[in-house]
Amino acid sequence: MSLDRDTLFIGGGWVAPASSETIQVISPHSEELVATVPDTTPADIDAAVAAARDAFDHGPWPRMTPAERIDVVAAFSGLYAGSLAEMADVITAEMGSPTSFANLAQTPAPWMQIEAFLGIAREYPWEEIRDGALGSPVMVRREPVGVVAAIPPWNVPQFTIMSKVIPALLAGCTVVVKPAPETPLDGYLMAELLVEAGVPEGVVNIVAGGREVGEHLVAHPGIDKVAFTGSTAAGRKIAAVCGEQLKRVSLELGGKSAAIVLDDADLTTAIEGLKFTALMNSGQACVAQTRILASRANYTNVVDALAEAVSVMQVGDPMDPATEIGPMVAQRQQERVEKYIALGQEEGARVVIGGNGMPEGLDRGWYVRPTIFADVDNGMRIAQEEIFGPVLSVIAYDDVDDAVRIANDSDYGLAGTVWTADREAGLDVARRVRAGTYGVNTYTMDFAAPFGGFKASGLGREFGPEGLGQYTELKSIYLENPPTQ
């Protein structure tokens, strides 16, 4: 089946782009062409925003009851559930996510998001009466924020699209989605399901493109809110534009999260957990816990156990179900990770396994060798900067207080874990680390709870009632006292 497209999804249908320029989607594994799609221009963005603006200002979607919108989103959820395998294959083809991870998280997790948001929306206080402080009742309404620009990254494209589009739809907003140029194909597949589910024309528009059209979309006067997932550097620029325009914005940005291994932890269990929390999606995850903190007394044991576990992870073809580490999404990302590996050695860190060069048995594709650094000081750049690849730094601490200090010594505050046999001790650490999400002997995302970061890891929250609330405006309606009898 060909994945090529020559049209954009605007106004509820497939329309010709304003330009003949195309995006070439290249396989990170084979370096061969996967598909071509139109390269969105500012004129296409204008058309998409106009369609979303008209659908919000004049269309039925914002004027439907929450229950009616829930019914449409529920229909979409059913269709999406039937397309998980196809969607996972598309994501693996376009960005190289190992199929083992794609079928575990790239598509089941977005579907779980939809179902969780549907449950939240059914119980959400869209309109409530409060007892006013002045003696008269007050009606508090939650109304749609307006036209939303949803800008997902390439690493978990459907996961990050759903975290924006589904709460926006349930709230009554309309949306312009701009997928990354590396991963346009899954978004267009999603568009077909939206049409089949009965989402009205113009409510969702999907136009893939690069940074320039993204900047045009963010600054567009027809956009009421921007929801962005990506780098902290890009997030700062978006926040500046939105601040100038007093435009609503939510930002899910970078991370450099720490996993603290306490001395009483079961090392086998901890290392098995760290293989996932640190190296999920080949290390291309904002929540990846790439700083491993071990006590000086237990340091060698942790380094050796981690090295042994990572050294036998299968690296290669992402379509092979046995593959655990796939390629980087693009050659530029491969080069970026290799530069950090060289930098770590220049800084004085010791390569335990890995290093630069292609993994054994591979002669093409944008691969890097999973790398573990020991003797890392937390001030080194490899411990402070987000690498976004399978590169881990093991850092020694003196005691629990020192471990917490090191974990907090970061510009970021997105995620983290602590591994211990003492749950209460783990909870004590979790309360002290400044991160928006944290795990004790595990790491996951529960879609009933808010997700987001402290400090440079972003603004606002996704998931849970808090995530739905990001797409609403609060309105207070003051009522006269009811007539006395």
N, C-alpha and C positions, 0 to 999 in steps of 0.2 A: 504493500500500500504506500503510495507516494504521500509524503508529508509536505510537499511544496504548496504554497499558497500565493495567489497574485492579487488578493483583495484584503481589505481591512474590515473589522467589524465595527460599524458605526450606525447608530440610529436603528438598531434592530435587524440590520441586514449586512450583506457583504458588498462593499463598495470599492470602486477603483481608487487607488492612491493618487495623490497629486503629482507624484514623481515616478519615474521608471527605475529609480535606484532600488537596490535590493540588499537584504541582509543575508549573508551566507552562514548557515549553521554548520559548523565543522565538528566532526566527531573528535573528542579529546583522546580517544583510544587509537583510532586508525588514522586520524588527521585527514580523513576523506569527507567529502561533502555529504551532509545528511539531507538538507533541504534549503530552499530559498524562500524568503518571504519579503513583502514590501518593506522598505526602510521608511518609516514614518517621517514626515516633514512637519514644520510648524503649521502649514496650511491644513494638514490632516488633523493635528491637535486642535486647531480652531474648529474644525467641523465636528470633531468628537465632543468638544466642550459645548458647542452650540446644541448638539443633539441632547446631551445630558441636561443642559440648562432648560431647554424647552420641555423635556420630560418632567423636570422638577417643577417648573413654574406653571405648566398648563396640563400636564399629563395626569393619569389616574393614580400612579403609584403612591405619591405622598398623601393622597386623599383617601386611600383605602384604609380600612381598619387594620390594626395590628394583626388580628386574626386572619384577615384575608391575605395579608402579606406572608404570614406564617404558612398558610396553605400552599402558596406558590413556592416558597423556599423548601418546604417539605417535599414537594414534587421534584424539585431539583436534586434534593438529597437522595431520593430514590434512584434517579437516573445516574447520579454520580457514583453511587454504590456499585452499580452495574458496570462501571467503566474504570474501576481501580487498576486492573491489570494493564489495560491499554494505556492509561495515563502514566503508570509507572514505567512502562517500556519507552514511552516518548521522552520522559525526563532522563532516563538512563542514556538514551541515544543522544540527546542534545547537550547534556552537561557532564556525563560520565559518572553519575552517582551509581555506586555498586547496586546491582539489582536486589541484593539482599537487604540493603538499606532502603531502596526505593519502595519495595513491597512491604517493608516494616513501618516506614515513617513518611516517605514522600507523598503517598496518596491515602493510606488508611487514616493517618492523623488529620489531614484536611477534612475527610468525611466525618471523623469524630468531632471536629470543631463545629461543623454544620449542625450535627445532632445536639451538641451541647448548647449552642446558641439558640436553637429552636426551643429547648427546654427552658432556658433563661427567659426568652422572649414571652413565653406563655405565662410566666409569673411576674413579669416586669411591671413596675408601677408606672405605666404610661400616663395615667391621670389619677390623681388622688386628692382627697379633701383633707386639709389639716385644720386643727383648731388654731386660729390666729391669736397672737399675743395681745391684740387689741380688742378681743372679744368677738370678732366676726370671723367666719370661716374663710379659708384661702384654698383655692384650687391650684395645684402644682401640676403642670403638664410637661412632658418630655416630647419635644417635637424634633423632626429631622434637621440636621445641621445644614443640609443643602446639597450642593454638588461636590463630590469628593474626588480628589486625585489620589489614586492608589498606586504606589510605586514599589513593587517588590524587587528583591535582588534575584540573582541567578542560582544561588546555592540550594534553596528549598522553595522553588517558585510557587507551587500550588499551596504549600503550607502558609506562606506569607500573603498570597493573594486572598485566601479564605479568611485570614484573620482580619482583613479589612473589608472585603466585599460583603461577606455574610452579615456582620453587624450593621453595616451601612444599609443594606437592603431591608433588613428587619426594622430599622429605625425609620425607613421611608425616604432615604437619600437616593440620589442617582450617582453613577460612578463612571469615571474614566480610568481604566487600568492601563498603565504603561509597563508591560513586561520588559525585562532586560534583553538586549539584543542577542545574548548568548542563549536565552531560553524563551523564544517566542511561541514555540509550537504547542506547549501544554495549555497556554492561555487561549489560543484559538480553538483547541479542542473543547475547552470549557465553554466557550461561547456557543457552540452547537447545542450543548446540554441546556444552557440557559434559555435558548429559543424554544427547545422542545418542552421545557418546563412551563412555558407561558409567561416568562418575564416580559413586560411590555416594551415596546420599541423605545430605544434611547435610554432606558434605565441603566444598562451596562454597556459600555463601549470599550473595545480592546484594541490598542494601537501600540505595537512594539517598536522600540527605538532606543537610541543612545542618549548620552548626557545632554546634548544640545536641545533635543526636543523635550527632555525631562525638565530642563530649566525653563523652557517656554511654558510647559504645563503648570509648573509650580507658580510662576509669576502671572498666569492668566487671570484677568479680572473676573472671569466667569466661574472661577473655582472658590468655594467657600471653606474647604478644609483639605489639608494635605496629610496623607498617612504614608509614611516612608519607612522602609527597612533597608539598611545598608551601612555604609561606613560612617564613622563619626565625622570625618572631614566633610563629606557631602551633607550630613545632617546639620552641621553648623551653618553651611551656606543656605540650606532650605529654611532653617529657623530664622536666619537674618531676613530673608525675603518675606516670610510670613509675619515676622514681627513688624516690619515696615508697613505691611498692608493690613495689620491686625486680623490676619487670617488664622483660623484654627489649625493646629498642627499636632500630630503625634509622631514620635520618632523612636524606632527600635534600632539601636546602633550597635557598636562594637563591644567586644569583651576581651578580657585577658584573665580568665577566671582561674581560681586556685582550688585544688583538691588537697585537703589536709588529711594525712594518714597518721592517726594517733598510734602510740606504741602498742595499745591493747587490741588493735584491729586484727581480724583474721586476714592475713595477707593474701591468701588465695582468693578470698571473696572480694577484697578490695581491688586487687589487680584485675580481676575479671570485670569488675564494674568500671574501672578506669579505662580499659580498652575501649569501652563504648563512650563514656563521657568525654574522653580526651580525643578520640580519633573517629567519632561518628562522621559519616559522609566524607571520609578521607581527610578529616581535620578541617573541612570547609564548613564550619558552623560557628555562629557567634557565641554560643554557649559552651563551646569546647573548653574543657578545663586543662589547659596546656601547661599550667604551673603545678607541679606535683611537690607538695611540701612534706618532708620526712624529717623526723628528729635525728640529731647527730648520732644518737645511740643506735638507731635503726636504719640509718641512711644507706649503708651498703646493701642491706637485705632488700630494701625497697628498690634500689637501682637495679640490682641483679634480677629480682623477680620481674620487674617491669620490662627489662631488656629481653629476658627469656620469652615472655609472653608476646611481645611485639615482633621479635625476630622470626616467629613462625606464622605470623599473619600473612595470608596470601595476598599478593599484590599483582594486579593484572587486569584482564578484560572485564569491564564492569558488567557485561552481560552474563558472565559465568557466575552461577549462584554461589560458588565457593569463594569468590573474591571478597575480601574484606576491605582492601584499600584500592581505590581506583585512581584515575588520573586527575590532575588539576584541570579546571574548566577550560583554560586557555594557555597558550604558550607564555603569555606575559605573566600569568600566575605561577607557572612553573619556574620562570626566571626569577620572580620575586622571592619565592620560597628558597631557591638555591642561593640567592644573595644573602638571605638571613642565615642559612646554614654556614656559609663562609664567614659571615659577620660574627656568629657565635664563637667560632674558632679563633678569630682575631681578638675577641674580647677575653679569651682565656678559658672558655668553657671546654670541657672534654667530651668528645664524641664517643658514646658508649656503643651504639650501633647506628648504622646509616651513614650519613654524610652525602656529599654531592655525587652526582653521576646517576645513570639510569639503573633502576632495580634489575637484578639478575634475570636474564631470560627475555628482556624487553629491548627492542631496538627502534621502536617508534612510539608515538603517543606522548602526552604531556605529563609524564610521570616524575615523581621524586621518591627517593628512598625514605621510608619512615625513619625518623632520626630522634634519638634520645641524647640530650646533653646532661652531663653531671657536672658537679663543681660550679654550679651557676649561682651568681650573686643576683639578688633581686633587682639591683640597679642596672644590670646589663640590658641592652636594647632587646635581646631575645626574650627577656622576662617582662618587658614593659610594653612592647609593641605587638599588635595583633598580626600574626604571620599568616593565618588562614591556610594552613597546610598541616601535614602530619609531623610536626616538630614539637617535642616535649622538653621542658626544662625541669630538672629535679633540684629543688632548693632545700638546704638544710635549715632547721630551726632549733633553738635551744630548749624552749618549753612551750606550753600551750599559748601563753600570752604572746610569745614571740611569733608563733605561727599565725595568730590572729593579726598581729601587727603587719607581718609580711603580706598576708592575704589582702589587707586593706591598703597596702602601699601600692596603689595602682590608680591611674586616671579613670579606670572603668569600675563598674559595679553591677554586672549582669547576673552572674551565676556562681555556683560553687558547691562543693560537697565536703563533708567530714566523714571519715571512716573510723569506727570505734565499736568496741563491744559494750560500751556504756551509753545507752540512749540519752540519758539525762545530760551526760557530759557533751554528747553530740549536739543536743538542743542548746546548751549553753554557748557552744561555739557558733552555732547557726544564728543565734540572736545577736552575736557580737560582730559578725562579718557584715560589712555594708554592701549587700548585694540584693537585687530585687527578687531572685529566686535561689533557693538553696535546698540541698538534700542531705539527709542523714542516712548514710549507707545505701544511697540510691540517688539517681537524678532522673527526673521526668518532668513533663508539663501536664498539669491537670487543667483541662479547659474550663472548669468551673471556678478556677482561681486566677487572679490577675498575673500577667506576665509582663515584665519590663525591667528597666535597670535604674540604678542610682548613677549619679555623677555623669561622666561622658558616655554612659551606655544608653542615654535617651531621655525622652519626655513622654509622660502618659503611660497607659497600660493597655495591653491586649488581653483578650479572653475574660471570662467571667462577666458578671453584671457591670464591672468597671470598664471592660472593653466595649460592651454595648453602649455604655454611657458616653464614650468618646464621640459618638456619632449623633448625639442629641444636644439640643439647646433647652435650657430650663425656662419655663414661662410661669410666672405667678399671676393668677387672676383673683382679684380681691372681690369678695361677695358681700352684699349687705346682709345684716342679721336677718334670719328667717322671721317672718311675721309672728307676733305673739298671738295666742288664742284668747 
